[in-house]
Amino acid sequence: MATKLLLEIRSGPTAGTQIPLTPGQPLRIGRNAKAEHAFPNDPRMSGVHCAFECDARGCRVHDLNSSNGTFLNGARIKESSLANGDEIRAGNTVFVFRILAQDSRAPHPSQAKPPSPPPAPPIDEPASPQITFTDTTPAAARSSALWPAAPPASPAASSLYGGLPSFPARAPQLDLPPVASDSSASKTPAQAPRQPRLQDLLRKDFQPLYALLDASREPSVLKVILESKEEHQSLYEGAQGAQLAHFAPYLIRIPPQSALLDTLVHQAWSKSWGVFLTSDKPLKDLRTHFRHFLTVKLPDGQQVYFRYYDPRVLRLFLPTCLPEETTQFFGPVKQFLIEADAPNLALHFLPGPKGPQRKELHLAPA
């Protein structure tokens, strides 16, 4: 199986059209004929608005000094790597970046099938879902975490589950567990407790330390993992998993004095590379646990893929967990440490009898 890279137009009169991306051949989007793919009827798109480039390390989008900007998942960018399902807006046109599984034996046109959803994370051992999303799970949390394991049955389903999250600039309001009160706000500066550095916090209070990192976030993620020489393994499996190495989630064991920890703190924090966690289990057992959640089941029985290792997803999902779900999802995990929107704020989650316990940890500036 090979992979196919494309842009799917989500809005406008050509919605549903797919634009293939070829490694080594930049594709420019714009309003005039200088672009490889032109949108002459989009008044907010610049003549040559943005460009997409793919190579063996992954795909990136570059804004070409457009008047109205290029937006990735709601945030304006100059340049960024692309993950499967990311939403890009140029002018009034919205695209979705797709990575599709493709059989190298091309079928006859008469046998062609409709476009496939993102490829299933290969799973070698039985891994029936342990989490069932209930009707009471906030829609914002579900739509931020899931994409379908089969083509959606209706436009409504496609809208809710048809891609990786289009993260809003402002997080949805959820019924979160009470946050531990911080009385330091009422103290004078001289009385305020010293805020810990992230490295010190992880080395002292989060041991044994692991990280779940998403290689699809940036090409440098996998490079950092491999160069660290630390024990690690992809959550994907088999030949297809090897082909998706640059887009897979990885579990990494991080010893207290590892240089990898400093790299992740300085290079990855606040960039949604992944999440930190602690567990006494060896990497092999912990990996088996996390592979059970690569797919989950919705109330209607639909099975979907679940990107829980994205911190923007996990910090929305955990507060929605019921007690039984909390026990299942944490399993051998003692605690999670997740980046928040603000770089100097971390979210600490522990399993509790009524669901995950959440508190905010204020960090010293880097």
N, C-alpha and C positions, 0 to 999 in steps of 0.2 A: 504494500500500500504506500502510495506517495501522498503528499499533501498539496493542496491547491490554495493559493492565496488570492483573495479578491476583496473588492469593495462592493457592498450592496447599497444601492440608493434607497433610503428609507422614506424621504419626503419628496413632494413635487410631482409633476405629471409623469416622470419616468420612474416613479417608485417601484421597487422590485427588480430593476435592472442591475445586472452584475457586471462589474468592470474587473477583468483579471489583472493581477499584478505579477510581473515576470521578474525573478531575481536578476539583478544586474542591469535592469532597464528602468530608469526613473520614470514615473508617471506624474505629469503635471496637470492640475485641475485649474480651470479658470473660465472667464467669460468669453475670451476671444480665441481665434484660431491658432495662436501661438501655443496654447495648451494642448496636450495630447488628447484630453477629453474636455470638450467645451460645453458650457452651460450659458448660452447667449441670452436666455430669458430670466436669469437671476440677477437683478439689479444691484444686489449687495455684494456680489462676488467680484473680486478684482480681475483684471485682464488675465494675469497669471497669478493665481491665488496661493496655492500650496503644492507641494510635491511629495510623492510617496516613493520610498526606496527600500528594496528588499535585497538581502544577501544571506549568506550561510548563518549569520549571527541573529537574523530576525528582520523585522520591518520597522521603519521609522517614518514619521511625517514631519515636514519642514514647512513653516510659514514663509512665504516669499515676499515679506514686507507688504502684506495686503492691507487695504484701508480699514477693513472692519474686523480683521483678526481671524485666526483659526482656533477652534475650540475643541479640546479633547475631554470628553466626559464632563462638559460644562465649564472647564477651566481653560482660559486663554493660554496658548503656548507658542513658543518660537520653534521648538524642536522637541520631539519626544518619541520614545519607542512605543510600539503598539502591541497590545495583548488581544487575544481572540475575543471578539465581541465588542471592542472599544467603539465608541460613537464619536465621530468627527463631524463638526459643523463648519462649513465654509459658505459665507453669505447666508442665504436662506435654505441651502441644501444640506441635508444630513446624510452621512454615510455610516455604515457599520463595517468594520474590518472583520473578515472571516478567515478562518483556517479550516479547510474541509479535507476529509479523507477522500482519496481518489484512487480507484483501481488503475494500475498502469496499463491494463488491457482495455483500451478504449472501446466502448460498445458502439454498435451501429447506431446512427442517428435515430432510427425508428425504435431503438431499445433504450434510448436515453431516459433517465429518471429525473424527477424534480431535484433541485439542490438539496443536499444533505445538511443536517445540523452539524455543529462541531463534533469531531471524532470522540468516541467514548474513551475515557481513561481506561487503558487495558488493565484488567483485574484477573489474576491467576487463581486465587483462592475464592471459595464461596464468600460473597460479601453482600448479603442481603441488607437493605437499608436498616439501620437501627433508629433513625429519626424519621418520624412522620410529621410533616408540617400540618398543623390543625387549622380549622377555619378561623380560629381566634388569633393566629399568628399575624401580626400587622403586615399588610400588603407591602408596605415600604421595605420591610426587612426581607420579605420573600423575593420581591422583584430585584433587590440589590444583590442577591446571592445566587440566583438560579438561571439556568437556561435549559431548554427541553432536550430530552433524550430521543424524541421523535418529532417530526414536523408538527407544529401546533394545529389543532383541529379547527380553530376559528380565529378571525382577526383579533378578537378580544384576548384570546390566549396568547397570540403572537405578540401583542402589545405588552402583556405582563411578563411573559417568560421568554421572549424571543431573542435575548442577547445578554451579554455581560452587562453589569450595571452602568447606567448613565447617571453617575453620581451627581446629585444636586449640590449647588454651592452651599446650601444650608441643609444640614441633616434633618430628616423627618423627626417629628416629635414622637417618642415612644414612652411607654409606661416603664420607666427604669426603676430598679431598686434604689432605695435611698442611698445617697452618697454620704460617705463618712464626713461628718462636719469638720471643718478646718477652722479652729478658733484663732489661728494665727492672723486672720484678716483683721481681727479687732485689737491685736496687740500692736505695740509700738515696734518700729523696725529693730530696735535693740533686743526685743523679746522674741521676735519671730524665729522659729527653728531654722536651722541651716538646711537648705535644699540639697539633696544628694545629686552627685553627677550620675548620669545613666550608667557609665562603665562600672562605677563603684557599687551601684545598686545591684547590677546584674551579677557581679563577681561575689558579692557578699550575701545577698538575700535570695538569689534566684539560682540555686544549685541543687542538683545537677542541671545544667542549662542546655537547652536545645533551641533551634530556630527552624521554623517552616518558612522557606523562601520560594517566591514565585519567579521562575526564570523568564517568564514572558514579560515581566515588567520592563526590563532593560537588557540589552545584550551583555552588559558587564556583570549581571547577577551570576550567571553560570561561570564566568571567568573567575570571579572572586571565590566562588565555592571550590573550583578545581585547584586554584593556586594556593588555597589555604592548607591543603593536604589533610584536613580534618575528616573524620569519619562522616560519610554522608551517603544518601541513597535517594533516588527518585521515587515518588509514590506511584509512578506509572510502571508498567511491566511489559516485557516481551519485545518483539521486533518493532511493533508500532510505538511502544514507549521509547525505544531508542531513536526512532525517527522524530519524535516529539521532544527530544532532550532539551531543546532551547525554549520550550514552552511549558515544561513540566514543573510541578511543585517538588521541592527537595526538603528532606529532613536532615538536619546537620547537628551533630553533637559538638558543643563548644566548651572545651576545658577552660578553667578559670583564667589562666594566663595566656590563652590563645590570642595571637595577633588578629585573628578573624573577628574577635569581639570588638576591638578598636576600629577595624575597618567598617563593620556594620553600624557602629554607633556614629561614626563620622560621615560615612558615605551613604548609608541606607535609611537611617532614621528620618521619618516624616516624608519618605518617598514611596511608601506602600510596597516595599519589597517583601514584607512578610511579618511574622509575629514571633515573639519569644515565649518559651514555656519551660516548666521544670517537670522532671519525672525521674523516678528511681529505676525505671525499666531500661534494659538495653535498647539500642537503636532498632534492632530487628523487631522486637516485640512492639515497640511504640509505632513503628511504621505500619505493622499489621493493623493496629488499632485505627490509625488515621485513614487507612485505605477503605475502611468500612463506610466512610462518610463522603467518598467521592461521588456517590449518588444518594439521593434521598427521595422520599415518596410524598406526593401531595395528597390532600383529602380525596380527590377523585381517582386516585390510583396511578396517576401519571408519574413516571420515574424521571427525575431530572438530575443534572450534574450540579454540584455544589462547590463553589469557590470559597470555602470557609477560611482558607489560608491567606486571603487578602484581608489586611487589617480593617479596611473600610467596610467589609462584609461582616467580619467576626464581631466587631464592636456594636453592630446593629442586631446581629442574630442572638448573641448570648443573653441579652436582657429579656428576650422573648421566650426562653426555654422554661418549660415546666420542670418540677422536681425530678420526675423520671427521665426526662430528656437531658437534664443536667448531669445526672449520674451516668447515663449512657455516653454522652459526648465527652465529658472529662475523662472517665475511665481511669487510666493510670496517670493522668496529668494532674499535678498538684495545683498549678496556677498558670495563668496566662498574663503576659505583659504586652499591651498593645498600644501603639502610637495613637494619639488623638489628632484633631485638626491642628492644634497648636503644637509647635515643636518642643516646647518646654513643659508639656503635659503628657503623662502616661496613664493609661487605664489598666487597673489591676483587677483581675477577675479570679475569684476563688469559688469552688463548689460549696453550696449551702443547702440546708434542708428545704428551703422554699424556692430554690433556683440559684443562679449565680449571684454571688455577692460582688458588688462593684464599688471601687473607690478610686479617687483621682490622686495621682502622685505628682507633685510639682517638682520639676527638675531644675537644677542649676543651669544657667545658660551655657551652651557649648563653648 
